Amino acid sequence: MLRSTSPFPPNDVMSLDETQKQSPGQLSAAKHLSRPKGTPPCEIPGYDLDSLLGRGAYGEVWVATAQNTGRRVAVKIYHHQAALDESLVAAEVEKLVFLSADRYVVQLLEVGWNSDPPYYVMEYLPNGSLEDRLRRGGALQVDDAIAIFRDVVIGLLHAHGKGIFHCDLKPANILLDQDGKARIADFGQSRLSHDQRPALGTLFFMAPEQADVEASPDVRWDVYALGALLYTMLVGEPPFRSSSSVGEIDSSNGLRDRLQRYREVITTSPPPEAHKKIRGVDRDLIQIIDRAISVDPRYRFHNVQEVLDALNERERMRYRRPLILLGVLGPAILLAIGLFFAWTNYEFAMEASEQAMVAKAYESNQFAAELAATNVSHAINARFEDVERLAQDQAFLKLFLDTIHDPELEPLLDKLHAVRATGKNQTAERVQFQQHPARQALQKRILAQFDLPSQANTSSWFVSDAQGFQIASSYDSNLAMTPIGGYFGYRTYYQGGSEDLSPTAPTPPPIESTHLSAVFRSTASGTWKVAMSTPMRHAGKIVGVVAMSVDVGKFTGLEPAEHQFAVLVDGRDAPTHGVILQHPLYDKLLDIHEKVPLRFSEDPQFRVQLSQFDSGQPVVGRDPIGRDELGAQYDRDWIFASQGVSMPTRPDAVVPSQASTGLVVVVQEEHAFAVKPIYELGSQLSRQGVLAAGLIILVVLTLWFFVVRALRRVPVGAHATGDTSSVIPPHEQTTIAFPVRDATSK
């Protein structure tokens, strides 16, 4: 909901015919706005204001210390009294007074009604809000989410019992005490049950019918927000929110249009499905969420009590389910054990167990592949930041501009642009340009990049002008091989394509944002490299491109072991598709100063068939490198898992990037090593056959003993009885972090 930050009331119309005079409220607002940053707006009797938590359109929240007790509190100070509608203070304080001493609500301690500016004092809770926790750690585990959700439901039930609708329930308004228990905060948008004024909440936590400036408060608004809150805790983002839905809403004009588009997005979008894929989310929990966030309010829970009843019923069923399973499935399990020992032979048992071990190994390898792919993405992002840091260095930019515009170098560059020499074509002008003293300062600055701690694995640095000609490069020691002065506008690091262009093609425009090039093979070592590049801008124009190259083998972050390691494969739809870019054998060859053979890149028999991983099932096969005599030690069966490497999410991205880098991490584990425990079990099978009869009798007696014992127990706690009063733990005075943004927003 958009709010004005102007210190002047909206009805103050300024005349153009005479000098304007400020009202007392405007003078107070002007004084507030001119106050030095970090200075308290006023003194609060009995409290020392320590630090600013945050500010909003109507006030600020400060952390303070009570002078008489030393207790840490949060003080909400409104900007100015004369220009402030007193109902803004009174409305929120009224709700907090109603809920005083409620363990599930942030407590009001003191109110300065007649102060200028007015203020009120609340508990200070340094553990932060639920939004902070989600931002730090992502989606919650199912049990943690339900525990917090139960506290919120009970707190909201108490509020509704006193005739208060919250109307703006969201993670930022849920605070967590030192034990992780939830408390509801920010009743600024709340309404009493008899108050029919509209109340707008927060997008994607607000029921669609609430998004109307003429809507009357309804208890089912809070029910919808509860469902959205639980969904967010499990999934990590609220229901219905996506890049397309946010873009559609943001393209609106004015509040009414924005609300209309929000209602259309919610009502026309398919029902959310992400929560159904979360491990540990059962059918009963899915039904609670689906019913709570139903677009049609008629199909939602009618009130918060029904939500709590459904939650308690789910707990009761979960409590009884093991007993039912023990009683019903116990005899079936025993029968299966008997049939197993009676009819299953040794070979069948070995095969089934081996498949289970392969599946477990595949899951482990898949997790390792995802971790390695994440490491690669993070490594790429770190290199992106390195080239961006250099491109934005004003001293470096000035040095670059001084070099290309040097009176003696500029004519040489014009000649190089005309000739467009590539590769080893060392023309006289190119050699003269390389050896010219005016270029050496920039050359030294490029070489100085290797002195940074983060550049241990960097292969080279180079900078090109806007026409694709290298001006400086770390490859300058061998004049016969140096690329300085050569034309490289056709390379992917410069023009941003997925493949190199023809060197004779017209010069394409340079990249406009940080880019990851296609892989290319080092002529010196035979290994594969990749370049990160970013444009340099001056006066709004691209004047050059800064780039660095890195050995792709340094990216995975997984140390190879004898029985398990990760390899990097080119997954792009290109002539190098399936080529192994990095393999432990490559490292061994380099350690003994051997070059990686060219045949590993060109011969199809050494390539990985990436299509075999599309099914998502465990893949067992041979290592392609094992087909070569140099890789004979790898010529055995392996269990494979793969994961594509995504482009890193940039700081200015609206949503996380889903684009692929074209790189694929393949983790492989030796098959014989993974299934070794199965063969060790073979020697025990004969003894288990002798003990089978005795075990069946013992298991039957044990199962029924626990069943009878458990059924005699009386369920403890309100989770089984539905009594909400018995689940409220003893109230403890704790301190938690106040939600800064929402504490000051109205």
ChimeraX attribute file (.defattr): number of C-alpha atoms within 10 A of each C-alpha:
attribute: neighborCount
match mode: 1-to-1
recipient: residues
	/A:1	11
	/A:2	6
	/A:3	10
	/A:4	10
	/A:5	9
	/A:6	12
	/A:7	20
	/A:8	19
	/A:9	13
	/A:10	8
	/A:11	6
	/A:12	10
	/A:13	8
	/A:14	10
	/A:15	8
	/A:16	7
	/A:17	6
	/A:18	7
	/A:19	8
	/A:20	9
	/A:21	9
	/A:22	12
	/A:23	13
	/A:24	13
	/A:25	18
	/A:26	19
	/A:27	17
	/A:28	21
	/A:29	21
	/A:30	16
	/A:31	13
	/A:32	16
	/A:33	13
	/A:34	9
	/A:35	12
	/A:36	9
	/A:37	9
	/A:38	9
	/A:39	11
	/A:40	18
	/A:41	22
	/A:42	14
	/A:43	12
	/A:44	20
	/A:45	10
	/A:46	12
	/A:47	20
	/A:48	18
	/A:49	22
	/A:50	15
	/A:51	14
	/A:52	18
	/A:53	19
	/A:54	19
	/A:55	20
	/A:56	18
	/A:57	15
	/A:58	21
	/A:59	20
	/A:60	23
	/A:61	28
	/A:62	24
	/A:63	25
	/A:64	22
	/A:65	19
	/A:66	15
	/A:67	12
	/A:68	8
	/A:69	9
	/A:70	11
	/A:71	13
	/A:72	22
	/A:73	25
	/A:74	27
	/A:75	29
	/A:76	24
	/A:77	26
	/A:78	24
	/A:79	27
	/A:80	25
	/A:81	19
	/A:82	16
	/A:83	17
	/A:84	19
	/A:85	11
	/A:86	12
	/A:87	10
	/A:88	14
	/A:89	21
	/A:90	14
	/A:91	16
	/A:92	17
	/A:93	18
	/A:94	14
	/A:95	23
	/A:96	24
	/A:97	13
	/A:98	13
	/A:99	20
	/A:100	14
	/A:101	13
	/A:102	17
	/A:103	21
	/A:104	27
	/A:105	25
	/A:106	28
	/A:107	21
	/A:108	19
	/A:109	15
	/A:110	13
	/A:111	17
	/A:112	15
	/A:113	14
	/A:114	9
	/A:115	17
	/A:116	17
	/A:117	20
	/A:118	21
	/A:119	22
	/A:120	20
	/A:121	22
	/A:122	20
	/A:123	23
	/A:124	25
	/A:125	23
	/A:126	19
	/A:127	20
	/A:128	22
	/A:129	27
	/A:130	23
	/A:131	19
	/A:132	18
	/A:133	18
	/A:134	19
	/A:135	11
	/A:136	9
	/A:137	9
	/A:138	16
	/A:139	18
	/A:140	17
	/A:141	15
	/A:142	18
	/A:143	12
	/A:144	14
	/A:145	17
	/A:146	17
	/A:147	13
	/A:148	20
	/A:149	22
	/A:150	22
	/A:151	21
	/A:152	24
	/A:153	23
	/A:154	22
	/A:155	22
	/A:156	25
	/A:157	22
	/A:158	19
	/A:159	22
	/A:160	19
	/A:161	13
	/A:162	14
	/A:163	17
	/A:164	23
	/A:165	27
	/A:166	26
	/A:167	29
	/A:168	25
	/A:169	29
	/A:170	27
	/A:171	23
	/A:172	23
	/A:173	23
	/A:174	28
	/A:175	31
	/A:176	28
	/A:177	21
	/A:178	15
	/A:179	11
	/A:180	15
	/A:181	19
	/A:182	27
	/A:183	26
	/A:184	27
	/A:185	24
	/A:186	25
	/A:187	25
	/A:188	24
	/A:189	19
	/A:190	22
	/A:191	23
	/A:192	18
	/A:193	16
	/A:194	10
	/A:195	13
	/A:196	13
	/A:197	12
	/A:198	19
	/A:199	22
	/A:200	20
	/A:201	22
	/A:202	14
	/A:203	20
	/A:204	23
	/A:205	26
	/A:206	27
	/A:207	30
	/A:208	24
	/A:209	22
	/A:210	23
	/A:211	24
	/A:212	19
	/A:213	14
	/A:214	12
	/A:215	14
	/A:216	16
	/A:217	24
	/A:218	20
	/A:219	18
	/A:220	23
	/A:221	26
	/A:222	27
	/A:223	31
	/A:224	29
	/A:225	26
	/A:226	25
	/A:227	23
	/A:228	26
	/A:229	28
	/A:230	29
	/A:231	25
	/A:232	23
	/A:233	26
	/A:234	26
	/A:235	22
	/A:236	19
	/A:237	18
	/A:238	22
	/A:239	22
	/A:240	21
	/A:241	16
	/A:242	12
	/A:243	11
	/A:244	10
	/A:245	17
	/A:246	17
	/A:247	11
	/A:248	15
	/A:249	19
	/A:250	13
	/A:251	11
	/A:252	15
	/A:253	9
	/A:254	10
	/A:255	14
	/A:256	13
	/A:257	13
	/A:258	19
	/A:259	22
	/A:260	16
	/A:261	20
	/A:262	24
	/A:263	22
	/A:264	15
	/A:265	20
	/A:266	21
	/A:267	16
	/A:268	10
	/A:269	12
	/A:270	9
	/A:271	14
	/A:272	15
	/A:273	13
	/A:274	13
	/A:275	21
	/A:276	19
	/A:277	11
	/A:278	13
	/A:279	10
	/A:280	12
	/A:281	15
	/A:282	15
	/A:283	10
	/A:284	16
	/A:285	20
	/A:286	16
	/A:287	12
	/A:288	20
	/A:289	23
	/A:290	22
	/A:291	20
	/A:292	30
	/A:293	30
	/A:294	20
	/A:295	20
	/A:296	13
	/A:297	19
	/A:298	10
	/A:299	12
	/A:300	22
	/A:301	21
	/A:302	15
	/A:303	17
	/A:304	24
	/A:305	20
	/A:306	15
	/A:307	24
	/A:308	22
	/A:309	16
	/A:310	18
	/A:311	21
	/A:312	20
	/A:313	17
	/A:314	19
	/A:315	19
	/A:316	17
	/A:317	13
	/A:318	14
	/A:319	14
	/A:320	15
	/A:321	12
	/A:322	14
	/A:323	19
	/A:324	14
	/A:325	11
	/A:326	16
	/A:327	16
	/A:328	11
	/A:329	13
	/A:330	17
	/A:331	16
	/A:332	12
	/A:333	15
	/A:334	16
	/A:335	12
	/A:336	12
	/A:337	15
	/A:338	17
	/A:339	11
	/A:340	14
	/A:341	18
	/A:342	11
	/A:343	9
	/A:344	11
	/A:345	11
	/A:346	12
	/A:347	10
	/A:348	11
	/A:349	15
	/A:350	16
	/A:351	12
	/A:352	12
	/A:353	17
	/A:354	19
	/A:355	14
	/A:356	14
	/A:357	18
	/A:358	23
	/A:359	16
	/A:360	15
	/A:361	22
	/A:362	25
	/A:363	16
	/A:364	15
	/A:365	25
	/A:366	22
	/A:367	16
	/A:368	22
	/A:369	28
	/A:370	20
	/A:371	17
	/A:372	27
	/A:373	26
	/A:374	22
	/A:375	17
	/A:376	28
	/A:377	23
	/A:378	19
	/A:379	18
	/A:380	24
	/A:381	18
	/A:382	14
	/A:383	23
	/A:384	22
	/A:385	16
	/A:386	19
	/A:387	22
	/A:388	20
	/A:389	12
	/A:390	18
	/A:391	22
	/A:392	15
	/A:393	13
	/A:394	12
	/A:395	11
	/A:396	15
	/A:397	19
	/A:398	12
	/A:399	17
	/A:400	25
	/A:401	16
	/A:402	17
	/A:403	21
	/A:404	20
	/A:405	13
	/A:406	15
	/A:407	11
	/A:408	13
	/A:409	19
	/A:410	15
	/A:411	15
	/A:412	19
	/A:413	21
	/A:414	12
	/A:415	12
	/A:416	20
	/A:417	16
	/A:418	9
	/A:419	14
	/A:420	22
	/A:421	20
	/A:422	18
	/A:423	15
	/A:424	12
	/A:425	14
	/A:426	20
	/A:427	16
	/A:428	10
	/A:429	18
	/A:430	22
	/A:431	16
	/A:432	14
	/A:433	22
	/A:434	23
	/A:435	14
	/A:436	13
	/A:437	11
	/A:438	17
	/A:439	20
	/A:440	14
	/A:441	14
	/A:442	22
	/A:443	24
	/A:444	13
	/A:445	16
	/A:446	20
	/A:447	17
	/A:448	12
	/A:449	18
	/A:450	17
	/A:451	9
	/A:452	8
	/A:453	8
	/A:454	12
	/A:455	14
	/A:456	10
	/A:457	15
	/A:458	17
	/A:459	16
	/A:460	19
	/A:461	23
	/A:462	21
	/A:463	27
	/A:464	27
	/A:465	26
	/A:466	21
	/A:467	19
	/A:468	26
	/A:469	25
	/A:470	22
	/A:471	25
	/A:472	29
	/A:473	25
	/A:474	22
	/A:475	17
	/A:476	16
	/A:477	9
	/A:478	8
	/A:479	14
	/A:480	12
	/A:481	13
	/A:482	20
	/A:483	27
	/A:484	28
	/A:485	30
	/A:486	24
	/A:487	25
	/A:488	26
	/A:489	30
	/A:490	23
	/A:491	20
	/A:492	25
	/A:493	31
	/A:494	33
	/A:495	24
	/A:496	24
	/A:497	16
	/A:498	18
	/A:499	17
	/A:500	18
	/A:501	17
	/A:502	11
	/A:503	16
	/A:504	11
	/A:505	9
	/A:506	10
	/A:507	18
	/A:508	15
	/A:509	15
	/A:510	24
	/A:511	21
	/A:512	17
	/A:513	12
	/A:514	21
	/A:515	22
	/A:516	25
	/A:517	25
	/A:518	23
	/A:519	24
	/A:520	19
	/A:521	15
	/A:522	14
	/A:523	11
	/A:524	8
	/A:525	16
	/A:526	19
	/A:527	24
	/A:528	20
	/A:529	21
	/A:530	21
	/A:531	26
	/A:532	26
	/A:533	32
	/A:534	30
	/A:535	26
	/A:536	27
	/A:537	16
	/A:538	13
	/A:539	6
	/A:540	7
	/A:541	11
	/A:542	16
	/A:543	19
	/A:544	27
	/A:545	30
	/A:546	25
	/A:547	28
	/A:548	23
	/A:549	22
	/A:550	22
	/A:551	21
	/A:552	23
	/A:553	21
	/A:554	14
	/A:555	20
	/A:556	23
	/A:557	15
	/A:558	17
	/A:559	9
	/A:560	13
	/A:561	10
	/A:562	8
	/A:563	14
	/A:564	19
	/A:565	20
	/A:566	28
	/A:567	21
	/A:568	27
	/A:569	26
	/A:570	25
	/A:571	23
	/A:572	19
	/A:573	10
	/A:574	12
	/A:575	10
	/A:576	18
	/A:577	19
	/A:578	23
	/A:579	23
	/A:580	25
	/A:581	26
	/A:582	23
	/A:583	17
	/A:584	17
	/A:585	16
	/A:586	20
	/A:587	16
	/A:588	12
	/A:589	15
	/A:590	14
	/A:591	10
	/A:592	8
	/A:593	10
	/A:594	13
	/A:595	17
	/A:596	21
	/A:597	14
	/A:598	13
	/A:599	11
	/A:600	18
	/A:601	21
	/A:602	13
	/A:603	10
	/A:604	15
	/A:605	15
	/A:606	19
	/A:607	21
	/A:608	20
	/A:609	15
	/A:610	15
	/A:611	9
	/A:612	15
	/A:613	15
	/A:614	8
	/A:615	8
	/A:616	11
	/A:617	13
	/A:618	20
	/A:619	18
	/A:620	18
	/A:621	15
	/A:622	19
	/A:623	21
	/A:624	19
	/A:625	21
	/A:626	17
	/A:627	16
	/A:628	15
	/A:629	10
	/A:630	12
	/A:631	15
	/A:632	12
	/A:633	13
	/A:634	20
	/A:635	16
	/A:636	15
	/A:637	16
	/A:638	23
	/A:639	23
	/A:640	29
	/A:641	28
	/A:642	29
	/A:643	22
	/A:644	23
	/A:645	25
	/A:646	21
	/A:647	22
	/A:648	22
	/A:649	16
	/A:650	14
	/A:651	8
	/A:652	6
	/A:653	9
	/A:654	11
	/A:655	11
	/A:656	13
	/A:657	12
	/A:658	11
	/A:659	11
	/A:660	15
	/A:661	21
	/A:662	21
	/A:663	25
	/A:664	26
	/A:665	28
	/A:666	26
	/A:667	27
	/A:668	28
	/A:669	24
	/A:670	21
	/A:671	22
	/A:672	15
	/A:673	11
	/A:674	19
	/A:675	19
	/A:676	12
	/A:677	13
	/A:678	18
	/A:679	13
	/A:680	10
	/A:681	12
	/A:682	13
	/A:683	10
	/A:684	10
	/A:685	15
	/A:686	12
	/A:687	9
	/A:688	12
	/A:689	15
	/A:690	11
	/A:691	11
	/A:692	16
	/A:693	13
	/A:694	10
	/A:695	16
	/A:696	17
	/A:697	11
	/A:698	11
	/A:699	15
	/A:700	14
	/A:701	12
	/A:702	11
	/A:703	16
	/A:704	16
	/A:705	11
	/A:706	14
	/A:707	17
	/A:708	12
	/A:709	10
	/A:710	14
	/A:711	12
	/A:712	9
	/A:713	8
	/A:714	8
	/A:715	14
	/A:716	9
	/A:717	14
	/A:718	16
	/A:719	21
	/A:720	19
	/A:721	16
	/A:722	19
	/A:723	14
	/A:724	19
	/A:725	10
	/A:726	12
	/A:727	15
	/A:728	15
	/A:729	9
	/A:730	7
	/A:731	10
	/A:732	9
	/A:733	10
	/A:734	14
	/A:735	20
	/A:736	24
	/A:737	21
	/A:738	32
	/A:739	28
	/A:740	21
	/A:741	15
	/A:742	20
	/A:743	24
	/A:744	21
	/A:745	17
	/A:746	18
